[in-house]
Amino acid sequence: MLTNVAVPQLFEHTGEWITSCQTYEGGFGAVPGIEAHGGYTFCGFAALMLLRKQRFCSLQRLLGRTNKLVDGCYSFWQGGLFPLVYTALDLEGDDALDPE
C-alpha cells in the first residue's frame, strides 16, 4: 500500500462497508442508502479488487445512476470498470471469458 501501513486491523470490515454502499440498481453510492454514481461505482469496485474482496459485491449489474445522461466524465468511470470486471471474472474462472 502507498503508506506502507497496510496492517490487517486497518482494513477489518472495510469490504463489508464498501459492499453496503452498493444500491439495488447495482452501482455504488458514497455512503449506504445514497444513489449510485459512476465514479463511486468505479472506486468502490476498485477498492474491493485491491482488498481482494470483489466477490463481496454483485457483478451482475455494476451500474451508475439510472437514467443518467451520458457525458465524457461518466463514460470514463463506467468504461474503466471493464478491465476490473474482466479481471474479477478471470480470477473466478468464469467460463464466459473462454475464447472457444
ChimeraX attribute file (.defattr): number of C-alpha atoms within 10 A of each C-alpha:
attribute: neighborCount
match mode: 1-to-1
recipient: residues
	/A:1	7
	/A:2	5
	/A:3	5
	/A:4	6
	/A:5	8
	/A:6	10
	/A:7	9
	/A:8	8
	/A:9	8
	/A:10	9
	/A:11	10
	/A:12	10
	/A:13	11
	/A:14	15
	/A:15	22
	/A:16	13
	/A:17	13
	/A:18	22
	/A:19	24
	/A:20	16
	/A:21	23
	/A:22	28
	/A:23	23
	/A:24	11
	/A:25	15
	/A:26	20
	/A:27	28
	/A:28	32
	/A:29	24
	/A:30	17
	/A:31	16
	/A:32	15
	/A:33	13
	/A:34	12
	/A:35	19
	/A:36	25
	/A:37	21
	/A:38	26
	/A:39	22
	/A:40	21
	/A:41	26
	/A:42	24
	/A:43	17
	/A:44	24
	/A:45	28
	/A:46	18
	/A:47	16
	/A:48	20
	/A:49	18
	/A:50	12
	/A:51	12
	/A:52	12
	/A:53	18
	/A:54	23
	/A:55	15
	/A:56	15
	/A:57	22
	/A:58	13
	/A:59	15
	/A:60	9
	/A:61	12
	/A:62	22
	/A:63	20
	/A:64	25
	/A:65	19
	/A:66	13
	/A:67	6
	/A:68	10
	/A:69	8
	/A:70	8
	/A:71	8
	/A:72	7
	/A:73	11
	/A:74	17
	/A:75	13
	/A:76	13
	/A:77	18
	/A:78	18
	/A:79	13
	/A:80	16
	/A:81	20
	/A:82	13
	/A:83	10
	/A:84	16
	/A:85	18
	/A:86	14
	/A:87	14
	/A:88	19
	/A:89	17
	/A:90	14
	/A:91	11
	/A:92	11
	/A:93	11
	/A:94	11
	/A:95	10
	/A:96	10
	/A:97	11
	/A:98	8
	/A:99	5
	/A:100	5
